[in-house]
Amino acid sequence: MRTMFLYKIEIELEDQIAYLILLAADDVQAFEFMESHVARHYVKAPIIKSAAIVEKKRPEVGIGYFIEASMS
């Protein structure tokens, strides 16, 4: 069985910062999945200024990420 990882990716778009949580086998696959998720989420795909892996964990029962939302 292939080892998988749970990724938290920070994505800087032109007008906002977004976070994506996804399961992938490696960093390359995570970035490929990230691009397809962003494209599917918007009617018109936004320009991605940058993307970075913020956290990477082995999946296990109860694992997760806490994401804070700013109130503006």
matplotlib code that plots the C-alpha trace (Angstrom):
import matplotlib.pyplot as plt

x = [0.0, 1.3, 2.0, -0.3, -0.1, -2.6, -1.6, -2.6, -1.7, -1.9, -2.8, -2.3, -4.7, -4.9, -7.4, -7.3, -5.5, -7.2, -6.4, -6.9, -6.7, -6.1, -4.8, -1.9, 1.0, 3.7, 4.3, 4.2, 0.8, -0.5, 0.3, -1.3, -4.5, -4.4, -4.5, -7.5, -9.4, -8.9, -10.0, -13.2, -14.1, -14.4, -16.4, -13.4, -10.1, -8.2, -4.5, -2.5, 0.2, 1.8, 1.1, 3.0, 2.7, 2.0, 1.7, 2.1, 0.9, 0.4, -3.3, -4.6, -7.9, -8.7, -6.1, -7.1, -6.3, -7.7, -8.1, -8.7, -10.9, -10.3, -13.2, -12.9]
y = [0.0, 3.4, 5.9, 8.9, 12.3, 14.9, 18.4, 21.9, 24.2, 28.0, 29.5, 33.2, 34.5, 38.0, 39.2, 36.6, 33.9, 30.4, 27.1, 23.6, 20.4, 17.3, 13.8, 12.9, 10.5, 13.1, 16.9, 16.9, 15.1, 17.5, 20.6, 18.9, 18.2, 21.8, 23.3, 21.2, 21.9, 25.7, 25.4, 23.5, 25.8, 29.0, 29.7, 31.5, 30.1, 32.8, 33.5, 31.7, 34.0, 31.4, 28.2, 26.6, 23.5, 24.8, 21.4, 17.7, 14.9, 11.1, 10.4, 8.7, 8.6, 12.1, 14.0, 17.4, 21.0, 24.0, 27.0, 30.4, 32.8, 36.5, 38.8, 42.0]
z = [0.0, -0.9, 1.9, 1.7, 3.4, 4.5, 3.2, 4.2, 1.3, 1.5, -1.8, -2.5, -5.2, -6.5, -3.9, -1.1, 0.7, 0.7, 2.3, 0.8, 2.7, 0.6, 0.6, -1.8, -2.2, -2.5, -2.8, -6.6, -6.6, -3.9, -6.1, -9.2, -7.2, -5.7, -9.2, -10.3, -7.0, -7.5, -11.1, -10.2, -7.3, -9.4, -12.5, -14.0, -12.7, -10.7, -11.1, -8.4, -7.3, -5.0, -3.2, -0.3, 1.8, 5.3, 7.0, 6.0, 8.2, 8.0, 8.1, 11.2, 13.2, 14.6, 12.6, 11.3, 10.8, 12.6, 10.2, 11.5, 9.6, 9.9, 10.6, 8.6]

ax = plt.figure().add_subplot(projection="3d")
ax.plot(x, y, z, "-o")
ax.set_aspect("equal")
plt.show()
